[in-house]
Amino acid sequence: MISPTDKARLKGYRMPAEWAPHAATYIVWPHNVDTWPGKFEPIPQVFAQMAAAIAHFEPLRILLADHLRAEEIAALIVDAPTPSGAPARLERIEFVPINTNDSWIRDHGPIFVNRLTAPLEETAQIALDWNFNSWGEKYGPYDLDDRVPRRLGERYGFEVIEPGIVLEGGSIEVNGEGALLTTRSCLLNRNRNPQLAEEEIEEYLKAYLGVTQILWLGDGIAGDDTDGHVDDLARFVAPDTIVTVVERDPRDANYRVLQDNLARLRAMRDAGGEPFRIETLPMPPALYYEKTRLPASYANFYIVNGGVIMPSFDCVEDQVAASTLARLFPNRQVVAIPSTDLVWGLGAIHCLTQQHPQAP
């Protein structure tokens, strides 16, 4: 049941779109070797390149497990290539000593809502600490991950509210003007909130995220262990525009799923009854780990201040995806991070980042 106190407290707040200005980005430095079985060795170097790219555009806060040394990680980041070719902006990077179980902070980190009109006596920004249960208790332990929002709130002094239900950040996508995009395969999965019906979940989203319209897609892509996170499928790139991945090969396992979601997107209307503008990204060629399909997707990009950080997979589709994103974000620099190794962990750039929007 939604807390009446929370509902009253959060009236007038809304989750900003990802392209709204950021105060910082959070990532968790990799330390769980089981996340990338047999492939962990190159992962810190990929993270270093991702960190250098993000710090080029905005402040970066890196959560570190106890056994990791900030000096060694800083050295890795200094050696990583940057979008400008200049040395990495270490002065923009803060190392935060918070223990975690894993690196997927998109799903267990805080989700911020900003006050739409902020009188001086009201808090301008509140963080939401949704329950995290390791994507339906698929992996464990996850107790440290579930504490991250509170730990960050204690460190940086922001107010934290717990809605009391399971929700991962990668399962939702907002346009900042009241629309939220998600999937039935994830949010309605009985391994998350079996006590809640669809209408009740929608009420939670509206009450805590300040949205007014819930837009439902169907299933996720093959190999996605999150039961179909939307950040591998479709993303808002403007209040009226959604970009979605499309598989061109009818023989591919993703072809029918993505065609179904494309049809759903084209049928959607905004709050004013107008259709959304729908753009498309290609899918990279199928990637496998020990005969298991991996969830490689160009939709898993991350928007930063002045830039877009996208995954690349060493294929010709990389350039098509980069050109499309450059067209959709004409005032932002598109930076590609090699992600073939990252996706062995069943996620990529967006899954590994969480934005802290600027307070109004």
ZIQUI-V38449 format. One record per run of one state. SS is the DSSP state (H for helix, E for strand, - for the rest). FROM is the first residue (numbers start at 1). LEN is the number of residues. If there is no record, write none. Layout:
BEGIN
((SS,FROM,LEN) (SS,FROM,LEN))
END
This chain:
BEGIN
((-,1,3) (H,4,6) (-,10,3) (E,13,2) (-,15,7) (E,22,7) (-,29,4) (H,33,4) (-,37,6) (H,43,15) (-,58,2) (E,60,5) (-,65,5) (H,70,10) (-,80,10) (H,90,3) (E,93,5) (-,98,7) (H,105,4) (-,109,2) (E,111,5) (-,116,9) (E,125,4) (-,129,2) (E,131,1) (-,132,2) (H,134,4) (-,138,5) (H,143,4) (-,147,1) (H,148,9) (-,157,2) (E,159,3) (-,162,4) (E,166,1) (-,167,2) (H,169,3) (-,172,1) (E,173,2) (-,175,4) (E,179,5) (H,184,4) (-,188,2) (H,190,4) (-,194,4) (H,198,12) (-,210,3) (E,213,5) (-,218,12) (H,230,3) (-,233,1) (E,234,5) (-,239,2) (E,241,6) (-,247,8) (H,255,13) (-,268,1) (E,269,1) (-,270,5) (E,275,1) (-,276,1) (E,277,6) (-,283,5) (E,288,2) (-,290,2) (E,292,2) (-,294,8) (E,302,3) (-,305,2) (E,307,6) (-,313,4) (H,317,12) (-,329,4) (E,333,6) (-,339,3) (H,342,4) (-,346,4) (H,350,3) (-,353,1) (E,354,4) (-,358,3))
END
